[in-house]
Amino acid sequence: MHDFITWADLRAPGALLAEDDRTYHLWCDAFAAKRRKKELPSDLKLGVLRERRYAVEWMDGMQNWDEVTCDA
């Protein structure tokens, strides 16, 4: 774990905000496609997207890990 922490680079706040925006839009597009009964792209895994969105929402710092919601 220590090696990982010393090796890791922090991302710039702008990069994190861009990823938050990208993940949010993918999330919205995925659910819009689901409502319209359209097929998702084969490289988009909804479970992976949900976990990524969960983590990004947690990084925003507004919710505790166990209380994060992805409904926005």
N, CA, C and O atoms as a GROMACS GRO file, in nm:
protein
  288
    1MET      N    1   0.084  -0.120   0.000
    1MET     CA    2   0.000   0.000   0.000
    1MET      C    3   0.088   0.125   0.000
    1MET      O    4   0.060   0.220  -0.073
    2HIS      N    5   0.192   0.125   0.081
    2HIS     CA    6   0.280   0.242   0.089
    2HIS      C    7   0.342   0.272  -0.047
    2HIS      O    8   0.353   0.388  -0.086
    3ASP      N    9   0.385   0.165  -0.120
    3ASP     CA   10   0.444   0.187  -0.253
    3ASP      C   11   0.344   0.253  -0.347
    3ASP      O   12   0.381   0.341  -0.425
    4PHE      N   13   0.220   0.210  -0.340
    4PHE     CA   14   0.117   0.269  -0.425
    4PHE      C   15   0.100   0.417  -0.394
    4PHE      O   16   0.091   0.499  -0.486
    5ILE      N   17   0.095   0.451  -0.268
    5ILE     CA   18   0.073   0.591  -0.228
    5ILE      C   19   0.190   0.679  -0.273
    5ILE      O   20   0.168   0.790  -0.320
    6THR      N   21   0.312   0.630  -0.259
    6THR     CA   22   0.428   0.711  -0.301
    6THR      C   23   0.438   0.720  -0.453
    6THR      O   24   0.494   0.816  -0.505
    7TRP      N   25   0.385   0.621  -0.524
    7TRP     CA   26   0.391   0.618  -0.669
    7TRP      C   27   0.278   0.697  -0.734
    7TRP      O   28   0.293   0.747  -0.846
    8ALA      N   29   0.167   0.709  -0.666
    8ALA     CA   30   0.047   0.772  -0.723
    8ALA      C   31   0.066   0.922  -0.744
    8ALA      O   32   0.134   0.989  -0.666
    9ASP      N   33   0.005   0.973  -0.849
    9ASP     CA   34   0.004   1.117  -0.877
    9ASP      C   35  -0.137   1.169  -0.856
    9ASP      O   36  -0.234   1.107  -0.897
   10LEU      N   37  -0.147   1.283  -0.791
   10LEU     CA   38  -0.278   1.346  -0.773
   10LEU      C   39  -0.322   1.409  -0.904
   10LEU      O   40  -0.241   1.466  -0.977
   11ARG      N   41  -0.447   1.399  -0.933
   11ARG     CA   42  -0.502   1.461  -1.053
   11ARG      C   43  -0.538   1.606  -1.022
   11ARG      O   44  -0.570   1.640  -0.909
   12ALA      N   45  -0.531   1.688  -1.122
   12ALA     CA   46  -0.569   1.828  -1.108
   12ALA      C   47  -0.720   1.837  -1.085
   12ALA      O   48  -0.794   1.754  -1.139
   13PRO      N   49  -0.767   1.934  -1.007
   13PRO     CA   50  -0.911   1.947  -0.985
   13PRO      C   51  -0.991   1.955  -1.115
   13PRO      O   52  -1.101   1.900  -1.122
   14GLY      N   53  -0.939   2.022  -1.215
   14GLY     CA   54  -1.009   2.032  -1.343
   14GLY      C   55  -1.027   1.896  -1.410
   14GLY      O   56  -1.130   1.871  -1.473
   15ALA      N   57  -0.928   1.810  -1.397
   15ALA     CA   58  -0.937   1.676  -1.455
   15ALA      C   59  -1.044   1.594  -1.383
   15ALA      O   60  -1.118   1.519  -1.446
   16LEU      N   61  -1.053   1.610  -1.252
   16LEU     CA   62  -1.155   1.539  -1.174
   16LEU      C   63  -1.295   1.589  -1.209
   16LEU      O   64  -1.388   1.510  -1.221
   17LEU      N   65  -1.308   1.720  -1.224
   17LEU     CA   66  -1.439   1.775  -1.262
   17LEU      C   67  -1.479   1.730  -1.402
   17LEU      O   68  -1.597   1.704  -1.428
   18ALA      N   69  -1.383   1.722  -1.493
   18ALA     CA   70  -1.412   1.675  -1.628
   18ALA      C   71  -1.458   1.529  -1.625
   18ALA      O   72  -1.551   1.491  -1.697
   19GLU      N   73  -1.393   1.447  -1.543
   19GLU     CA   74  -1.434   1.306  -1.531
   19GLU      C   75  -1.571   1.294  -1.467
   19GLU      O   76  -1.651   1.209  -1.506
   20ASP      N   77  -1.598   1.378  -1.369
   20ASP     CA   78  -1.730   1.381  -1.306
   20ASP      C   79  -1.837   1.413  -1.411
   20ASP      O   80  -1.940   1.346  -1.417
   21ASP      N   81  -1.812   1.513  -1.493
   21ASP     CA   82  -1.906   1.553  -1.597
   21ASP      C   83  -1.924   1.442  -1.700
   21ASP      O   84  -2.037   1.412  -1.739
   22ARG      N   85  -1.815   1.380  -1.743
   22ARG     CA   86  -1.821   1.272  -1.842
   22ARG      C   87  -1.900   1.153  -1.788
   22ARG      O   88  -1.985   1.097  -1.857
   23THR      N   89  -1.871   1.116  -1.664
   23THR     CA   90  -1.940   1.001  -1.603
   23THR      C   91  -2.088   1.030  -1.586
   23THR      O   92  -2.172   0.943  -1.612
   24TYR      N   93  -2.122   1.151  -1.544
   24TYR     CA   94  -2.262   1.189  -1.527
   24TYR      C   95  -2.338   1.180  -1.660
   24TYR      O   96  -2.449   1.128  -1.665
   25HIS      N   97  -2.276   1.232  -1.767
   25HIS     CA   98  -2.344   1.230  -1.897
   25HIS      C   99  -2.357   1.088  -1.952
   25HIS      O  100  -2.459   1.055  -2.013
   26LEU      N  101  -2.257   1.004  -1.931
   26LEU     CA  102  -2.269   0.865  -1.971
   26LEU      C  103  -2.382   0.796  -1.895
   26LEU      O  104  -2.459   0.719  -1.953
   27TRP      N  105  -2.392   0.826  -1.766
   27TRP     CA  106  -2.497   0.770  -1.681
   27TRP      C  107  -2.635   0.811  -1.733
   27TRP      O  108  -2.724   0.727  -1.749
   28CYS      N  109  -2.652   0.939  -1.760
   28CYS     CA  110  -2.781   0.989  -1.812
   28CYS      C  111  -2.813   0.929  -1.948
   28CYS      O  112  -2.926   0.888  -1.972
   29ASP      N  113  -2.713   0.922  -2.036
   29ASP     CA  114  -2.735   0.865  -2.168
   29ASP      C  115  -2.771   0.716  -2.160
   29ASP      O  116  -2.856   0.669  -2.235
   30ALA      N  117  -2.708   0.644  -2.069
   30ALA     CA  118  -2.736   0.501  -2.053
   30ALA      C  119  -2.881   0.480  -2.008
   30ALA      O  120  -2.949   0.391  -2.059
   31PHE      N  121  -2.927   0.560  -1.914
   31PHE     CA  122  -3.063   0.543  -1.866
   31PHE      C  123  -3.167   0.594  -1.966
   31PHE      O  124  -3.279   0.543  -1.971
   32ALA      N  125  -3.131   0.694  -2.044
   32ALA     CA  126  -3.221   0.740  -2.150
   32ALA      C  127  -3.236   0.629  -2.255
   32ALA      O  128  -3.346   0.603  -2.303
   33ALA      N  129  -3.126   0.564  -2.289
   33ALA     CA  130  -3.132   0.454  -2.386
   33ALA      C  131  -3.215   0.339  -2.330
   33ALA      O  132  -3.292   0.276  -2.402
   34LYS      N  133  -3.199   0.312  -2.202
   34LYS     CA  134  -3.275   0.203  -2.139
   34LYS      C  135  -3.425   0.233  -2.143
   34LYS      O  136  -3.506   0.145  -2.171
   35ARG      N  137  -3.463   0.358  -2.114
   35ARG     CA  138  -3.604   0.398  -2.117
   35ARG      C  139  -3.662   0.385  -2.258
   35ARG      O  140  -3.779   0.350  -2.275
   36ARG      N  141  -3.580   0.414  -2.357
   36ARG     CA  142  -3.625   0.407  -2.497
   36ARG      C  143  -3.611   0.266  -2.555
   36ARG      O  144  -3.639   0.242  -2.672
   37LYS      N  145  -3.566   0.174  -2.469
   37LYS     CA  146  -3.546   0.034  -2.508
   37LYS      C  147  -3.444   0.022  -2.621
   37LYS      O  148  -3.458  -0.061  -2.711
   38LYS      N  149  -3.341   0.107  -2.616
   38LYS     CA  150  -3.233   0.100  -2.713
   38LYS      C  151  -3.115   0.026  -2.649
   38LYS      O  152  -3.096   0.030  -2.528
   39GLU      N  153  -3.040  -0.039  -2.732
   39GLU     CA  154  -2.926  -0.117  -2.685
   39GLU      C  155  -2.810  -0.025  -2.650
   39GLU      O  156  -2.782   0.071  -2.721
   40LEU      N  157  -2.743  -0.056  -2.540
   40LEU     CA  158  -2.623   0.020  -2.501
   40LEU      C  159  -2.505  -0.022  -2.587
   40LEU      O  160  -2.502  -0.135  -2.636
   41PRO      N  161  -2.408   0.067  -2.607
   41PRO     CA  162  -2.287   0.025  -2.679
   41PRO      C  163  -2.223  -0.095  -2.609
   41PRO      O  164  -2.226  -0.104  -2.486
   42SER      N  165  -2.166  -0.184  -2.685
   42SER     CA  166  -2.110  -0.307  -2.627
   42SER      C  167  -1.996  -0.281  -2.530
   42SER      O  168  -1.969  -0.363  -2.442
   43ASP      N  169  -1.928  -0.168  -2.545
   43ASP     CA  170  -1.816  -0.138  -2.455
   43ASP      C  171  -1.859  -0.061  -2.330
   43ASP      O  172  -1.775  -0.025  -2.248
   44LEU      N  173  -1.986  -0.036  -2.315
   44LEU     CA  174  -2.037   0.034  -2.196
   44LEU      C  175  -2.098  -0.068  -2.100
   44LEU      O  176  -2.203  -0.127  -2.129
   45LYS      N  177  -2.033  -0.088  -1.990
   45LYS     CA  178  -2.080  -0.182  -1.888
   45LYS      C  179  -2.146  -0.102  -1.777
   45LYS      O  180  -2.081  -0.027  -1.705
   46LEU      N  181  -2.278  -0.118  -1.765
   46LEU     CA  182  -2.355  -0.038  -1.670
   46LEU      C  183  -2.306  -0.056  -1.526
   46LEU      O  184  -2.303   0.040  -1.450
   47GLY      N  185  -2.269  -0.177  -1.488
   47GLY     CA  186  -2.218  -0.202  -1.353
   47GLY      C  187  -2.088  -0.126  -1.326
   47GLY      O  188  -2.070  -0.071  -1.217
   48VAL      N  189  -1.999  -0.124  -1.424
   48VAL     CA  190  -1.873  -0.051  -1.409
   48VAL      C  191  -1.901   0.099  -1.402
   48VAL      O  192  -1.843   0.170  -1.321
   49LEU      N  193  -1.991   0.146  -1.487
   49LEU     CA  194  -2.027   0.288  -1.488
   49LEU      C  195  -2.087   0.328  -1.354
   49LEU      O  196  -2.058   0.436  -1.303
   50ARG      N  197  -2.171   0.242  -1.296
   50ARG     CA  198  -2.232   0.272  -1.167
   50ARG      C  199  -2.125   0.283  -1.058
   50ARG      O  200  -2.130   0.376  -0.977
   51GLU      N  201  -2.030   0.192  -1.055
   51GLU     CA  202  -1.924   0.197  -0.954
   51GLU      C  203  -1.838   0.322  -0.972
   51GLU      O  204  -1.798   0.385  -0.874
   52ARG      N  205  -1.811   0.356  -1.094
   52ARG     CA  206  -1.732   0.477  -1.122
   52ARG      C  207  -1.808   0.602  -1.078
   52ARG      O  208  -1.752   0.692  -1.016
   53ARG      N  209  -1.936   0.605  -1.109
   53ARG     CA  210  -2.020   0.719  -1.069
   53ARG      C  211  -2.029   0.728  -0.918
   53ARG      O  212  -2.023   0.838  -0.861
   54TYR      N  213  -2.043   0.615  -0.853
   54TYR     CA  214  -2.048   0.610  -0.707
   54TYR      C  215  -1.920   0.672  -0.649
   54TYR      O  216  -1.927   0.756  -0.559
   55ALA      N  217  -1.805   0.630  -0.700
   55ALA     CA  218  -1.677   0.681  -0.650
   55ALA      C  219  -1.661   0.830  -0.676
   55ALA      O  220  -1.614   0.904  -0.589
   56VAL      N  221  -1.702   0.876  -0.794
   56VAL     CA  222  -1.690   1.018  -0.826
   56VAL      C  223  -1.782   1.101  -0.737
   56VAL      O  224  -1.744   1.208  -0.690
   57GLU      N  225  -1.903   1.051  -0.714
   57GLU     CA  226  -1.995   1.121  -0.623
   57GLU      C  227  -1.936   1.129  -0.482
   57GLU      O  228  -1.949   1.231  -0.415
   58TRP      N  229  -1.872   1.023  -0.438
   58TRP     CA  230  -1.810   1.023  -0.305
   58TRP      C  231  -1.695   1.124  -0.300
   58TRP      O  232  -1.677   1.191  -0.198
   59MET      N  233  -1.617   1.134  -0.408
   59MET     CA  234  -1.504   1.228  -0.409
   59MET      C  235  -1.551   1.372  -0.401
   59MET      O  236  -1.477   1.460  -0.357
   60ASP      N  237  -1.675   1.398  -0.444
   60ASP     CA  238  -1.728   1.534  -0.433
   60ASP      C  239  -1.734   1.578  -0.287
   60ASP      O  240  -1.739   1.698  -0.259
   61GLY      N  241  -1.734   1.482  -0.195
   61GLY     CA  242  -1.726   1.514  -0.053
   61GLY      C  243  -1.857   1.552   0.014
   61GLY      O  244  -1.856   1.600   0.127
   62MET      N  245  -1.967   1.532  -0.054
   62MET     CA  246  -2.095   1.573   0.003
   62MET      C  247  -2.164   1.461   0.080
   62MET      O  248  -2.258   1.486   0.156
   63GLN      N  249  -2.118   1.335   0.061
   63GLN     CA  250  -2.184   1.221   0.124
   63GLN      C  251  -2.078   1.125   0.179
   63GLN      O  252  -1.968   1.114   0.124
   64ASN      N  253  -2.113   1.056   0.286
   64ASN     CA  254  -2.029   0.949   0.336
   64ASN      C  255  -2.036   0.831   0.240
   64ASN      O  256  -2.134   0.816   0.167
   65TRP      N  257  -1.934   0.746   0.240
   65TRP     CA  258  -1.926   0.634   0.146
   65TRP      C  259  -2.052   0.549   0.149
   65TRP      O  260  -2.104   0.513   0.043
   66ASP      N  261  -2.101   0.517   0.266
   66ASP     CA  262  -2.218   0.430   0.277
   66ASP      C  263  -2.350   0.500   0.246
   66ASP      O  264  -2.456   0.436   0.244
   67GLU      N  265  -2.346   0.629   0.223
   67GLU     CA  266  -2.468   0.706   0.198
   67GLU      C  267  -2.472   0.768   0.057
   67GLU      O  268  -2.562   0.846   0.027
   68VAL      N  269  -2.378   0.732  -0.026
   68VAL     CA  270  -2.371   0.790  -0.161
   68VAL      C  271  -2.491   0.744  -0.243
   68VAL      O  272  -2.528   0.626  -0.240
   69THR      N  273  -2.552   0.837  -0.315
   69THR     CA  274  -2.658   0.804  -0.409
   69THR      C  275  -2.616   0.846  -0.549
   69THR      O  276  -2.543   0.944  -0.566
   70CYS      N  277  -2.661   0.773  -0.645
   70CYS     CA  278  -2.628   0.802  -0.786
   70CYS      C  279  -2.755   0.839  -0.863
   70CYS      O  280  -2.762   0.818  -0.984
   71ASP      N  281  -2.853   0.893  -0.794
   71ASP     CA  282  -2.981   0.918  -0.858
   71ASP      C  283  -2.991   1.055  -0.923
   71ASP      O  284  -3.092   1.086  -0.987
   72ALA      N  285  -2.892   1.137  -0.909
   72ALA     CA  286  -2.899   1.272  -0.967
   72ALA      C  287  -2.864   1.269  -1.114
   72ALA      O  288  -2.864   1.374  -1.180
   0.00000   0.00000   0.00000
